[in-house]
Amino acid sequence: MSVDTSKGHPAMDYNQHNGTYNAFLRYSKVGIVLLVLLLGGMYYFLV
């Protein structure tokens, strides 16, 4: 997905913003996978 930054504010660091957003998405996906594994393990071992 690409965002048109040509009309954005000149003081905004769009490369840094995009990097931060991509890191947020990556860590969110990893967190969701870990939670699913944790809940699956709890279901298997505790029930």
CHARMM-style PDB file with segment names, atoms N, HN, CA, C and O in Angstrom:
ATOM      1  N   MET     1       0.841  -1.168   0.000  1.00  0.00      PROA
ATOM      2  CA  MET     1       0.000   0.000   0.000  1.00  0.00      PROA
ATOM      3  C   MET     1       0.887   1.232   0.000  1.00  0.00      PROA
ATOM      4  O   MET     1       1.874   1.294   0.733  1.00  0.00      PROA
ATOM      5  N   SER     2       0.545   2.186  -0.802  1.00  0.00      PROA
ATOM      6  HN  SER     2      -0.257   2.135  -1.397  1.00  0.00      PROA
ATOM      7  CA  SER     2       1.348   3.390  -0.919  1.00  0.00      PROA
ATOM      8  C   SER     2       0.488   4.608  -0.623  1.00  0.00      PROA
ATOM      9  O   SER     2      -0.682   4.664  -1.000  1.00  0.00      PROA
ATOM     10  N   VAL     3       1.078   5.575   0.052  1.00  0.00      PROA
ATOM     11  HN  VAL     3       2.029   5.529   0.358  1.00  0.00      PROA
ATOM     12  CA  VAL     3       0.392   6.810   0.390  1.00  0.00      PROA
ATOM     13  C   VAL     3       1.063   7.945  -0.364  1.00  0.00      PROA
ATOM     14  O   VAL     3       2.290   8.046  -0.381  1.00  0.00      PROA
ATOM     15  N   ASP     4       0.265   8.795  -0.983  1.00  0.00      PROA
ATOM     16  HN  ASP     4      -0.732   8.714  -0.968  1.00  0.00      PROA
ATOM     17  CA  ASP     4       0.801   9.938  -1.705  1.00  0.00      PROA
ATOM     18  C   ASP     4       1.179  11.022  -0.698  1.00  0.00      PROA
ATOM     19  O   ASP     4       0.311  11.616  -0.059  1.00  0.00      PROA
ATOM     20  N   THR     5       2.469  11.272  -0.564  1.00  0.00      PROA
ATOM     21  HN  THR     5       3.174  10.789  -1.083  1.00  0.00      PROA
ATOM     22  CA  THR     5       2.947  12.262   0.406  1.00  0.00      PROA
ATOM     23  C   THR     5       3.350  13.573  -0.254  1.00  0.00      PROA
ATOM     24  O   THR     5       3.958  14.425   0.395  1.00  0.00      PROA
ATOM     25  N   SER     6       3.024  13.753  -1.525  1.00  0.00      PROA
ATOM     26  HN  SER     6       2.530  13.061  -2.053  1.00  0.00      PROA
ATOM     27  CA  SER     6       3.451  14.956  -2.236  1.00  0.00      PROA
ATOM     28  C   SER     6       2.764  16.217  -1.714  1.00  0.00      PROA
ATOM     29  O   SER     6       3.309  17.312  -1.853  1.00  0.00      PROA
ATOM     30  N   LYS     7       1.591  16.085  -1.123  1.00  0.00      PROA
ATOM     31  HN  LYS     7       1.148  15.196  -1.010  1.00  0.00      PROA
ATOM     32  CA  LYS     7       0.860  17.251  -0.622  1.00  0.00      PROA
ATOM     33  C   LYS     7       0.938  17.350   0.901  1.00  0.00      PROA
ATOM     34  O   LYS     7       0.177  18.096   1.519  1.00  0.00      PROA
ATOM     35  N   GLY     8       1.846  16.608   1.494  1.00  0.00      PROA
ATOM     36  HN  GLY     8       2.464  16.003   0.993  1.00  0.00      PROA
ATOM     37  CA  GLY     8       1.974  16.619   2.949  1.00  0.00      PROA
ATOM     38  C   GLY     8       2.793  17.790   3.449  1.00  0.00      PROA
ATOM     39  O   GLY     8       3.346  18.564   2.668  1.00  0.00      PROA
ATOM     40  N   HSD     9       2.861  17.904   4.745  1.00  0.00      PROA
ATOM     41  HN  HSD     9       2.412  17.275   5.380  1.00  0.00      PROA
ATOM     42  CA  HSD     9       3.618  18.982   5.374  1.00  0.00      PROA
ATOM     43  C   HSD     9       5.114  18.746   5.168  1.00  0.00      PROA
ATOM     44  O   HSD     9       5.581  17.619   5.331  1.00  0.00      PROA
ATOM     45  N   PRO    10       5.868  19.775   4.817  1.00  0.00      PROA
ATOM     46  CA  PRO    10       7.292  19.582   4.528  1.00  0.00      PROA
ATOM     47  C   PRO    10       8.122  19.184   5.756  1.00  0.00      PROA
ATOM     48  O   PRO    10       9.207  18.623   5.604  1.00  0.00      PROA
ATOM     49  N   ALA    11       7.634  19.462   6.958  1.00  0.00      PROA
ATOM     50  HN  ALA    11       6.752  19.918   7.081  1.00  0.00      PROA
ATOM     51  CA  ALA    11       8.395  19.115   8.156  1.00  0.00      PROA
ATOM     52  C   ALA    11       8.179  17.660   8.566  1.00  0.00      PROA
ATOM     53  O   ALA    11       8.867  17.164   9.459  1.00  0.00      PROA
ATOM     54  N   MET    12       7.248  16.979   7.937  1.00  0.00      PROA
ATOM     55  HN  MET    12       6.689  17.381   7.212  1.00  0.00      PROA
ATOM     56  CA  MET    12       6.942  15.595   8.309  1.00  0.00      PROA
ATOM     57  C   MET    12       7.973  14.648   7.707  1.00  0.00      PROA
ATOM     58  O   MET    12       8.283  14.737   6.519  1.00  0.00      PROA
ATOM     59  N   ASP    13       8.502  13.745   8.522  1.00  0.00      PROA
ATOM     60  HN  ASP    13       8.250  13.672   9.487  1.00  0.00      PROA
ATOM     61  CA  ASP    13       9.460  12.747   8.061  1.00  0.00      PROA
ATOM     62  C   ASP    13       8.679  11.481   7.695  1.00  0.00      PROA
ATOM     63  O   ASP    13       8.477  10.603   8.534  1.00  0.00      PROA
ATOM     64  N   TYR    14       8.249  11.398   6.450  1.00  0.00      PROA
ATOM     65  HN  TYR    14       8.413  12.111   5.768  1.00  0.00      PROA
ATOM     66  CA  TYR    14       7.367  10.308   6.026  1.00  0.00      PROA
ATOM     67  C   TYR    14       8.071   8.959   6.012  1.00  0.00      PROA
ATOM     68  O   TYR    14       7.434   7.938   6.274  1.00  0.00      PROA
ATOM     69  N   ASN    15       9.351   8.924   5.717  1.00  0.00      PROA
ATOM     70  HN  ASN    15       9.869   9.753   5.505  1.00  0.00      PROA
ATOM     71  CA  ASN    15      10.067   7.650   5.735  1.00  0.00      PROA
ATOM     72  C   ASN    15      10.094   7.071   7.145  1.00  0.00      PROA
ATOM     73  O   ASN    15       9.877   5.873   7.329  1.00  0.00      PROA
ATOM     74  N   GLN    16      10.356   7.906   8.131  1.00  0.00      PROA
ATOM     75  HN  GLN    16      10.532   8.879   7.981  1.00  0.00      PROA
ATOM     76  CA  GLN    16      10.363   7.452   9.516  1.00  0.00      PROA
ATOM     77  C   GLN    16       8.963   7.026   9.946  1.00  0.00      PROA
ATOM     78  O   GLN    16       8.798   6.011  10.623  1.00  0.00      PROA
ATOM     79  N   HSD    17       7.967   7.797   9.555  1.00  0.00      PROA
ATOM     80  HN  HSD    17       8.101   8.621   9.005  1.00  0.00      PROA
ATOM     81  CA  HSD    17       6.576   7.465   9.891  1.00  0.00      PROA
ATOM     82  C   HSD    17       6.188   6.107   9.313  1.00  0.00      PROA
ATOM     83  O   HSD    17       5.593   5.283  10.007  1.00  0.00      PROA
ATOM     84  N   ASN    18       6.521   5.876   8.058  1.00  0.00      PROA
ATOM     85  HN  ASN    18       7.005   6.546   7.495  1.00  0.00      PROA
ATOM     86  CA  ASN    18       6.192   4.599   7.424  1.00  0.00      PROA
ATOM     87  C   ASN    18       6.933   3.447   8.087  1.00  0.00      PROA
ATOM     88  O   ASN    18       6.374   2.363   8.252  1.00  0.00      PROA
ATOM     89  N   GLY    19       8.180   3.672   8.466  1.00  0.00      PROA
ATOM     90  HN  GLY    19       8.634   4.552   8.332  1.00  0.00      PROA
ATOM     91  CA  GLY    19       8.935   2.633   9.162  1.00  0.00      PROA
ATOM     92  C   GLY    19       8.320   2.295  10.510  1.00  0.00      PROA
ATOM     93  O   GLY    19       8.223   1.124  10.878  1.00  0.00      PROA
ATOM     94  N   THR    20       7.907   3.315  11.243  1.00  0.00      PROA
ATOM     95  HN  THR    20       7.987   4.266  10.944  1.00  0.00      PROA
ATOM     96  CA  THR    20       7.275   3.097  12.542  1.00  0.00      PROA
ATOM     97  C   THR    20       5.960   2.354  12.383  1.00  0.00      PROA
ATOM     98  O   THR    20       5.666   1.441  13.156  1.00  0.00      PROA
ATOM     99  N   TYR    21       5.170   2.732  11.397  1.00  0.00      PROA
ATOM    100  HN  TYR    21       5.409   3.473  10.770  1.00  0.00      PROA
ATOM    101  CA  TYR    21       3.886   2.073  11.156  1.00  0.00      PROA
ATOM    102  C   TYR    21       4.082   0.613  10.760  1.00  0.00      PROA
ATOM    103  O   TYR    21       3.338  -0.256  11.213  1.00  0.00      PROA
ATOM    104  N   ASN    22       5.070   0.339   9.923  1.00  0.00      PROA
ATOM    105  HN  ASN    22       5.674   1.045   9.554  1.00  0.00      PROA
ATOM    106  CA  ASN    22       5.343  -1.043   9.525  1.00  0.00      PROA
ATOM    107  C   ASN    22       5.818  -1.875  10.709  1.00  0.00      PROA
ATOM    108  O   ASN    22       5.454  -3.045  10.829  1.00  0.00      PROA
ATOM    109  N   ALA    23       6.629  -1.283  11.585  1.00  0.00      PROA
ATOM    110  HN  ALA    23       6.925  -0.333  11.487  1.00  0.00      PROA
ATOM    111  CA  ALA    23       7.069  -1.995  12.787  1.00  0.00      PROA
ATOM    112  C   ALA    23       5.878  -2.280  13.696  1.00  0.00      PROA
ATOM    113  O   ALA    23       5.783  -3.366  14.268  1.00  0.00      PROA
ATOM    114  N   PHE    24       4.976  -1.324  13.833  1.00  0.00      PROA
ATOM    115  HN  PHE    24       5.053  -0.442  13.368  1.00  0.00      PROA
ATOM    116  CA  PHE    24       3.765  -1.522  14.633  1.00  0.00      PROA
ATOM    117  C   PHE    24       2.940  -2.683  14.088  1.00  0.00      PROA
ATOM    118  O   PHE    24       2.479  -3.527  14.856  1.00  0.00      PROA
ATOM    119  N   LEU    25       2.753  -2.734  12.794  1.00  0.00      PROA
ATOM    120  HN  LEU    25       3.127  -2.049  12.170  1.00  0.00      PROA
ATOM    121  CA  LEU    25       1.988  -3.823  12.189  1.00  0.00      PROA
ATOM    122  C   LEU    25       2.675  -5.171  12.404  1.00  0.00      PROA
ATOM    123  O   LEU    25       2.015  -6.161  12.721  1.00  0.00      PROA
ATOM    124  N   ARG    26       3.986  -5.212  12.234  1.00  0.00      PROA
ATOM    125  HN  ARG    26       4.522  -4.408  11.977  1.00  0.00      PROA
ATOM    126  CA  ARG    26       4.743  -6.454  12.409  1.00  0.00      PROA
ATOM    127  C   ARG    26       4.622  -6.960  13.847  1.00  0.00      PROA
ATOM    128  O   ARG    26       4.345  -8.140  14.065  1.00  0.00      PROA
ATOM    129  N   TYR    27       4.829  -6.074  14.833  1.00  0.00      PROA
ATOM    130  HN  TYR    27       5.054  -5.115  14.656  1.00  0.00      PROA
ATOM    131  CA  TYR    27       4.749  -6.486  16.234  1.00  0.00      PROA
ATOM    132  C   TYR    27       3.322  -6.848  16.631  1.00  0.00      PROA
ATOM    133  O   TYR    27       3.122  -7.714  17.482  1.00  0.00      PROA
ATOM    134  N   SER    28       2.339  -6.206  16.034  1.00  0.00      PROA
ATOM    135  HN  SER    28       2.502  -5.503  15.342  1.00  0.00      PROA
ATOM    136  CA  SER    28       0.948  -6.561  16.302  1.00  0.00      PROA
ATOM    137  C   SER    28       0.651  -7.975  15.805  1.00  0.00      PROA
ATOM    138  O   SER    28       0.002  -8.754  16.503  1.00  0.00      PROA
ATOM    139  N   LYS    29       1.121  -8.306  14.606  1.00  0.00      PROA
ATOM    140  HN  LYS    29       1.649  -7.673  14.040  1.00  0.00      PROA
ATOM    141  CA  LYS    29       0.915  -9.646  14.060  1.00  0.00      PROA
ATOM    142  C   LYS    29       1.605 -10.695  14.920  1.00  0.00      PROA
ATOM    143  O   LYS    29       1.028 -11.746  15.199  1.00  0.00      PROA
ATOM    144  N   VAL    30       2.840 -10.418  15.342  1.00  0.00      PROA
ATOM    145  HN  VAL    30       3.308  -9.564  15.115  1.00  0.00      PROA
ATOM    146  CA  VAL    30       3.573 -11.358  16.194  1.00  0.00      PROA
ATOM    147  C   VAL    30       2.849 -11.529  17.518  1.00  0.00      PROA
ATOM    148  O   VAL    30       2.741 -12.648  18.020  1.00  0.00      PROA
ATOM    149  N   GLY    31       2.354 -10.444  18.089  1.00  0.00      PROA
ATOM    150  HN  GLY    31       2.443  -9.535  17.681  1.00  0.00      PROA
ATOM    151  CA  GLY    31       1.622 -10.507  19.351  1.00  0.00      PROA
ATOM    152  C   GLY    31       0.357 -11.334  19.241  1.00  0.00      PROA
ATOM    153  O   GLY    31       0.042 -12.108  20.145  1.00  0.00      PROA
ATOM    154  N   ILE    32      -0.366 -11.183  18.153  1.00  0.00      PROA
ATOM    155  HN  ILE    32      -0.109 -10.555  17.418  1.00  0.00      PROA
ATOM    156  CA  ILE    32      -1.591 -11.954  17.947  1.00  0.00      PROA
ATOM    157  C   ILE    32      -1.275 -13.436  17.828  1.00  0.00      PROA
ATOM    158  O   ILE    32      -1.970 -14.268  18.409  1.00  0.00      PROA
ATOM    159  N   VAL    33      -0.231 -13.771  17.079  1.00  0.00      PROA
ATOM    160  HN  VAL    33       0.334 -13.094  16.607  1.00  0.00      PROA
ATOM    161  CA  VAL    33       0.161 -15.177  16.936  1.00  0.00      PROA
ATOM    162  C   VAL    33       0.559 -15.756  18.289  1.00  0.00      PROA
ATOM    163  O   VAL    33       0.174 -16.878  18.618  1.00  0.00      PROA
ATOM    164  N   LEU    34       1.327 -15.002  19.077  1.00  0.00      PROA
ATOM    165  HN  LEU    34       1.640 -14.091  18.810  1.00  0.00      PROA
ATOM    166  CA  LEU    34       1.732 -15.494  20.393  1.00  0.00      PROA
ATOM    167  C   LEU    34       0.531 -15.683  21.315  1.00  0.00      PROA
ATOM    168  O   LEU    34       0.485 -16.650  22.076  1.00  0.00      PROA
ATOM    169  N   LEU    35      -0.435 -14.780  21.258  1.00  0.00      PROA
ATOM    170  HN  LEU    35      -0.398 -13.994  20.640  1.00  0.00      PROA
ATOM    171  CA  LEU    35      -1.635 -14.931  22.076  1.00  0.00      PROA
ATOM    172  C   LEU    35      -2.448 -16.150  21.666  1.00  0.00      PROA
ATOM    173  O   LEU    35      -2.976 -16.861  22.522  1.00  0.00      PROA
ATOM    174  N   VAL    36      -2.553 -16.396  20.371  1.00  0.00      PROA
ATOM    175  HN  VAL    36      -2.125 -15.818  19.676  1.00  0.00      PROA
ATOM    176  CA  VAL    36      -3.274 -17.578  19.896  1.00  0.00      PROA
ATOM    177  C   VAL    36      -2.571 -18.848  20.377  1.00  0.00      PROA
ATOM    178  O   VAL    36      -3.226 -19.796  20.810  1.00  0.00      PROA
ATOM    179  N   LEU    37      -1.242 -18.866  20.303  1.00  0.00      PROA
ATOM    180  HN  LEU    37      -0.709 -18.096  19.952  1.00  0.00      PROA
ATOM    181  CA  LEU    37      -0.494 -20.026  20.790  1.00  0.00      PROA
ATOM    182  C   LEU    37      -0.669 -20.197  22.296  1.00  0.00      PROA
ATOM    183  O   LEU    37      -0.837 -21.320  22.773  1.00  0.00      PROA
ATOM    184  N   LEU    38      -0.634 -19.115  23.037  1.00  0.00      PROA
ATOM    185  HN  LEU    38      -0.498 -18.203  22.649  1.00  0.00      PROA
ATOM    186  CA  LEU    38      -0.833 -19.175  24.478  1.00  0.00      PROA
ATOM    187  C   LEU    38      -2.216 -19.713  24.827  1.00  0.00      PROA
ATOM    188  O   LEU    38      -2.346 -20.587  25.684  1.00  0.00      PROA
ATOM    189  N   LEU    39      -3.233 -19.202  24.178  1.00  0.00      PROA
ATOM    190  HN  LEU    39      -3.128 -18.491  23.482  1.00  0.00      PROA
ATOM    191  CA  LEU    39      -4.593 -19.669  24.453  1.00  0.00      PROA
ATOM    192  C   LEU    39      -4.772 -21.122  24.024  1.00  0.00      PROA
ATOM    193  O   LEU    39      -5.451 -21.886  24.709  1.00  0.00      PROA
ATOM    194  N   GLY    40      -4.176 -21.511  22.911  1.00  0.00      PROA
ATOM    195  HN  GLY    40      -3.624 -20.890  22.354  1.00  0.00      PROA
ATOM    196  CA  GLY    40      -4.244 -22.912  22.482  1.00  0.00      PROA
ATOM    197  C   GLY    40      -3.556 -23.822  23.480  1.00  0.00      PROA
ATOM    198  O   GLY    40      -4.067 -24.897  23.794  1.00  0.00      PROA
ATOM    199  N   GLY    41      -2.394 -23.402  23.988  1.00  0.00      PROA
ATOM    200  HN  GLY    41      -1.979 -22.528  23.733  1.00  0.00      PROA
ATOM    201  CA  GLY    41      -1.693 -24.180  24.995  1.00  0.00      PROA
ATOM    202  C   GLY    41      -2.477 -24.276  26.284  1.00  0.00      PROA
ATOM    203  O   GLY    41      -2.505 -25.329  26.919  1.00  0.00      PROA
ATOM    204  N   MET    42      -3.113 -23.186  26.676  1.00  0.00      PROA
ATOM    205  HN  MET    42      -3.090 -22.330  26.159  1.00  0.00      PROA
ATOM    206  CA  MET    42      -3.940 -23.213  27.886  1.00  0.00      PROA
ATOM    207  C   MET    42      -5.125 -24.164  27.708  1.00  0.00      PROA
ATOM    208  O   MET    42      -5.478 -24.910  28.620  1.00  0.00      PROA
ATOM    209  N   TYR    43      -5.725 -24.126  26.532  1.00  0.00      PROA
ATOM    210  HN  TYR    43      -5.438 -23.520  25.791  1.00  0.00      PROA
ATOM    211  CA  TYR    43      -6.848 -25.021  26.267  1.00  0.00      PROA
ATOM    212  C   TYR    43      -6.400 -26.480  26.328  1.00  0.00      PROA
ATOM    213  O   TYR    43      -7.082 -27.328  26.904  1.00  0.00      PROA
ATOM    214  N   TYR    44      -5.252 -26.757  25.729  1.00  0.00      PROA
ATOM    215  HN  TYR    44      -4.698 -26.069  25.261  1.00  0.00      PROA
ATOM    216  CA  TYR    44      -4.765 -28.145  25.662  1.00  0.00      PROA
ATOM    217  C   TYR    44      -4.336 -28.656  27.039  1.00  0.00      PROA
ATOM    218  O   TYR    44      -4.681 -29.773  27.424  1.00  0.00      PROA
ATOM    219  N   PHE    45      -3.588 -27.844  27.774  1.00  0.00      PROA
ATOM    220  HN  PHE    45      -3.308 -26.936  27.461  1.00  0.00      PROA
ATOM    221  CA  PHE    45      -3.002 -28.325  29.022  1.00  0.00      PROA
ATOM    222  C   PHE    45      -3.895 -28.118  30.245  1.00  0.00      PROA
ATOM    223  O   PHE    45      -3.749 -28.842  31.231  1.00  0.00      PROA
ATOM    224  N   LEU    46      -4.792 -27.178  30.212  1.00  0.00      PROA
ATOM    225  HN  LEU    46      -4.911 -26.590  29.412  1.00  0.00      PROA
ATOM    226  CA  LEU    46      -5.577 -26.860  31.404  1.00  0.00      PROA
ATOM    227  C   LEU    46      -7.011 -27.384  31.359  1.00  0.00      PROA
ATOM    228  O   LEU    46      -7.684 -27.417  32.389  1.00  0.00      PROA
ATOM    229  N   VAL    47      -7.478 -27.784  30.206  1.00  0.00      PROA
ATOM    230  HN  VAL    47      -6.931 -27.756  29.370  1.00  0.00      PROA
ATOM    231  CA  VAL    47      -8.867 -28.255  30.123  1.00  0.00      PROA
ATOM    232  C   VAL    47      -8.897 -29.753  29.935  1.00  0.00      PROA
ATOM    233  OT1 VAL    47      -9.974 -30.342  29.842  1.00  0.00      PROA
TER     234      VAL     47
END
